[in-house]
Amino acid sequence: FSLDPSGKFLLIANQKSNEIVVAERDPKTGLLGKTVQKLPIDAPSDLKFLVRQ
């Protein structure tokens, strides 16, 4: 799993279900909210963010 740079989303790489799940996250409390999206990806194992400056 990995937090996006804003801290508002948690991405979870599920190798066995072949998907990445994106969930809302409250940056102040850390509590998770609803699932925003599920992305089909074969055996995801690592999450990285590219930040443009």
HELIX and SHEET records of a PDB file:
SHEET    1   A 4 SER A   2  LEU A   3  0                                        
SHEET    2   A 4 PHE A   9  ASN A  14 -1                                        
SHEET    3   A 4 GLU A  19  ARG A  25 -1                                        
SHEET    4   A 4 LEU A  32  PRO A  40 -1                                        
END                                                                             
